C-alpha cells in the first residue's frame, strides 16, 4: 500500500524546493480510459476499482538546484505550478504518478522536458483572499485554461484513500521510447478539508481524456517545506515490461 511516509531517502537531490498552498481535486475514471494513454511499461493504478485523475495547483518556492545555495531572486518570487496527474505502477509494483500535463509560471522548469516531463509555460496565479485560495491560468497561446476557488477548513486525519491520492514518492516520464523514474521525498502532508466554490477547466480534453464527471474529492494543504527531487534514471529495457 501507499504510505504517508516517503518510500526512499533522496540523499543527493537534483532540486530542493517548497510546495505551498496546494489544493487537491480528485475524480474517478474508468481504468481502461487511462490505460489507453499510458506508455508501454506503466499500468494504471486503481483504488476502489477506479483509476483516478487529480488536479493539484500550488506555489513553488525556495527553489535550489543541485550544488547551488538559495538564490535570492528565486526565494523571493514563488511561482505557480499546476499538475494534472494520474496514478500508475511500474514494473515490480512500484507506485508513482504520471503527469498528463504540467502548467508552470517559470521558464526555468522547462528543462525537465529533457526526461519527458510535460511542462507548458503559462500565465498562472495563486491568490489568498477572505478565507479562500483561488487558482487560475492559461497556457501561452490562450488554451487550455483553468480556474478554481477552494475554501480550506479544519485539519483532518487522512483516510486511506486520501493518503493513496496524495502521497506518491516517484514520478514517471517518457521520452524517445524510454521510461524515466524520478524519486521524491518530503515530509508527510498535513491535510485540511476544503470546499470547492468555483471550478472551470479545459486541461483534461487537452490531455486526451474526457472532462471529469461529478464533484471531485477536495482537500487542501498549507504545503510541505522540505521537498527533494532526486536525479532521474532511465528504466532498463527489462524493467519496462510489466510483470
Buried (B, 14 or more C-beta within 10 A) or exposed (E): EBEBEBBEEBEEBBBBBBBBBBBBBBBBBBBEBBBEEBBEBBBBBBBEEBBBBBBBBBBBBBBBBEEEEEEEEBEEEBBBBBBBBBBBBBBEEBBBBBBBBBBBBBEEBBEBBEBBBBBBBBBBEBEEEEEBBBBBBBBEEEEBBBBBBBBBBEEBEBEEBBBBBBBBBBBBBBBEEBBBBBBBBBEBBEBBEBEBEEBEBBBBEBBEBEEBEEEBBBBBBBBBEEBBBBEBEBBEEEBBEEE
